[in-house]
Amino acid sequence: MNADAHPRRCDARVIVRMVACAMVALAGCAAASADPQPTEAELELGTGTARFVPLADGDEVAMVHGAQGGWHLWISARATGMASAMGSLEIAHGPADGSTPLEVTRAGVTFDPADAEGRRTSLGWQAILPDPPCSVGRLHRVRITVTTSSGDRVSAERDVMPTAGDHPPAACVE
């Protein structure tokens, strides 16, 4: 009986060809779906509540008098190369001379969708100043660290100069 006479029977050559074609097709699919080389995540420290303003060492940042009476600096982050938009944010800040330990705040974070350059932003985090009057004109270190839900961990740090802003605090008493 030949293979044409009975639809359920195939000859060995047909099976070998089918397996060979399937292997070639699967190899092509595997190569096409292979993950690209991971991009190293980068984080940029900035300020701003309506748009991201990058900060460089030595830049002045106006202190803001908050609604509950405290003083803070607005801190923002811009990330590139992160696989996830969600995670945790840590802000550590204090005098750049190390005279007191850094104040640390942690919170959940969700970055905006990536822009055309693949950058994600998160705007308007508060770095609350424990001694606002004595922070004016004194170099202040700000470090942000983001850990995403996909495991990316990236940090950025700047030394900035707090200024009195629109509503200056009382004079520093040391």
Backbone torsions as a table, in degrees:
resi	resn	phi	psi	omega
1	MET	NA	133.0	-179.7
2	ASN	-94.5	171.8	-176.1
3	ALA	-64.2	-29.4	179.8
4	ASP	-71.5	-26.1	-176.2
5	ALA	-74.6	-29.0	-179.0
6	HIS	-129.7	114.4	-173.5
7	PRO	-62.4	-20.9	-177.0
8	ARG	-86.8	-8.2	-178.0
9	ARG	-104.8	139.4	176.0
10	CYS	-129.0	154.2	176.2
11	ASP	-88.9	160.2	-173.2
12	ALA	-59.0	-33.9	-178.7
13	ARG	-64.9	-38.3	179.0
14	VAL	-65.5	-43.0	179.9
15	ILE	-63.1	-44.8	179.6
16	VAL	-60.8	-42.9	178.7
17	ARG	-63.6	-42.2	179.9
18	MET	-63.7	-43.8	179.4
19	VAL	-64.0	-42.9	179.5
20	ALA	-62.1	-44.5	178.4
21	CYS	-63.1	-41.6	179.6
22	ALA	-63.5	-40.4	179.9
23	MET	-65.1	-42.1	178.3
24	VAL	-63.8	-43.7	-179.9
25	ALA	-63.6	-43.7	179.9
26	LEU	-66.1	-37.8	178.1
27	ALA	-62.5	-41.4	177.8
28	GLY	-64.6	-40.8	178.6
29	CYS	-65.6	-41.4	-179.8
30	ALA	-62.7	-42.2	179.9
31	ALA	-66.3	-39.3	-178.2
32	ALA	-70.7	-31.5	-176.4
33	SER	-96.4	1.4	179.0
34	ALA	-59.9	138.7	-179.9
35	ASP	-63.9	138.2	174.6
36	PRO	-67.2	163.1	177.4
37	GLN	-57.6	132.7	-178.4
38	PRO	-64.0	141.6	175.8
39	THR	-87.9	132.6	178.5
40	GLU	-71.1	127.6	-178.7
41	ALA	-70.3	143.6	176.8
42	GLU	-130.0	148.6	-179.6
43	LEU	-129.6	137.7	178.6
44	GLU	-120.6	133.1	179.8
45	LEU	-91.4	138.0	179.5
46	GLY	-150.6	-165.8	176.9
47	THR	-136.6	177.6	177.7
48	GLY	114.5	147.5	176.9
49	THR	-116.7	-21.1	179.4
50	ALA	-106.2	-29.7	176.7
51	ARG	-150.8	155.3	-178.9
52	PHE	-76.7	129.3	176.0
53	VAL	-121.8	109.4	-177.7
54	PRO	-64.0	148.6	178.8
55	LEU	-114.1	141.7	173.0
56	ALA	-113.9	159.5	176.3
57	ASP	-54.4	133.9	178.1
58	GLY	90.6	-10.0	179.5
59	ASP	-63.4	147.2	175.2
60	GLU	-84.9	140.4	177.1
61	VAL	-132.3	122.6	-179.2
62	ALA	-71.0	133.3	173.6
63	MET	-73.6	149.0	-179.8
64	VAL	-119.0	132.7	175.5
65	HIS	-85.9	111.9	-175.6
66	GLY	-75.8	166.3	-177.0
67	ALA	-63.5	-26.5	-178.7
68	GLN	-96.6	12.0	174.6
69	GLY	96.7	-11.1	179.7
70	GLY	-84.3	172.8	179.3
71	TRP	-120.9	141.7	-179.3
72	HIS	-150.6	168.8	170.3
73	LEU	-109.2	138.6	174.3
74	TRP	-80.1	124.9	-179.8
75	ILE	-118.0	135.0	177.8
76	SER	-130.7	159.0	-178.8
77	ALA	-130.2	144.8	173.8
78	ARG	-130.9	124.2	-175.7
79	ALA	-116.1	146.1	175.9
80	THR	-128.1	138.4	174.4
81	GLY	81.9	15.2	177.9
82	MET	-88.1	135.8	-179.2
83	ALA	-76.9	-20.2	-176.7
84	SER	-130.1	149.8	179.3
85	ALA	-96.2	-2.0	-175.9
86	MET	-120.7	151.0	177.3
87	GLY	169.9	-144.9	179.0
88	SER	-125.8	150.3	-179.3
89	LEU	-121.0	133.9	174.0
90	GLU	-121.1	128.2	174.9
91	ILE	-114.5	121.4	175.7
92	ALA	-118.0	131.7	-177.2
93	HIS	-154.0	155.3	178.3
94	GLY	169.2	-177.2	-179.9
95	PRO	-55.0	134.1	-177.5
96	ALA	-66.6	-21.5	-179.3
97	ASP	-79.0	-2.7	178.1
98	GLY	74.5	15.0	-177.6
99	SER	-65.8	-24.1	173.8
100	THR	-135.4	154.0	178.1
101	PRO	-62.6	152.1	178.1
102	LEU	-67.9	139.4	172.2
103	GLU	-77.7	137.3	-177.2
104	VAL	-124.4	131.0	175.7
105	THR	-126.4	138.7	177.9
106	ARG	-127.4	143.7	179.0
107	ALA	-156.2	158.8	171.1
108	GLY	-69.9	149.9	-178.1
109	VAL	-138.5	141.1	170.8
110	THR	-127.8	119.4	178.8
111	PHE	-82.1	153.8	174.2
112	ASP	-62.9	161.1	173.9
113	PRO	-58.1	152.1	-178.3
114	ALA	-63.2	141.6	176.2
115	ASP	-84.0	-172.3	-176.5
116	ALA	-60.7	-25.6	179.1
117	GLU	-94.4	5.7	178.7
118	GLY	82.2	14.8	-179.6
119	ARG	-94.6	140.5	176.5
120	ARG	-116.1	141.4	179.7
121	THR	-120.9	155.1	170.9
122	SER	-137.8	118.8	-171.7
123	LEU	-106.0	149.0	163.4
124	GLY	75.0	48.8	172.9
125	TRP	-94.6	143.8	-175.9
126	GLN	-94.8	125.6	168.5
127	ALA	-101.4	98.3	-173.8
128	ILE	-77.2	128.5	-176.3
129	LEU	-90.9	123.2	-179.2
130	PRO	-74.1	-25.2	179.7
131	ASP	-134.5	72.6	-173.4
132	PRO	-56.2	-46.1	-177.3
133	PRO	-58.2	-39.2	-177.3
134	CYS	-85.0	-2.9	176.3
135	SER	-85.5	-22.6	-178.4
136	VAL	-62.7	126.5	177.0
137	GLY	73.2	9.9	180.0
138	ARG	-114.0	124.2	-177.4
139	LEU	-54.1	130.3	-172.5
140	HIS	-124.6	125.1	179.2
141	ARG	-87.4	131.8	176.7
142	VAL	-126.0	124.8	177.3
143	ARG	-124.6	130.1	175.1
144	ILE	-117.6	141.7	176.6
145	THR	-132.0	130.8	176.8
146	VAL	-116.1	130.8	172.7
147	THR	-119.5	117.6	-176.4
148	THR	-89.4	165.1	179.0
149	SER	-65.1	-19.6	178.2
150	SER	-89.9	0.3	175.1
151	GLY	100.6	-4.2	175.1
152	ASP	-65.2	139.6	175.4
153	ARG	-136.6	122.9	-174.9
154	VAL	-145.6	145.9	-176.9
155	SER	-132.4	159.9	173.1
156	ALA	-147.4	149.7	-177.6
157	GLU	-142.8	142.0	176.5
158	ARG	-143.4	149.2	170.4
159	ASP	-103.7	115.2	-175.8
160	VAL	-120.3	164.6	-178.1
161	MET	-111.0	106.3	175.5
162	PRO	-65.9	136.4	175.1
163	THR	-113.5	164.5	-174.5
164	ALA	-65.8	-23.4	-179.4
165	GLY	72.5	-163.4	-176.0
166	ASP	-73.2	-29.6	-177.7
167	HIS	-127.0	84.7	-173.7
168	PRO	-63.8	146.8	176.2
169	PRO	-74.7	173.0	176.6
170	ALA	-60.2	167.2	-180.0
171	ALA	-67.3	150.8	179.8
172	CYS	-71.9	132.9	175.7
173	VAL	-119.0	111.3	-178.9
174	GLU	-105.8	NA	NA
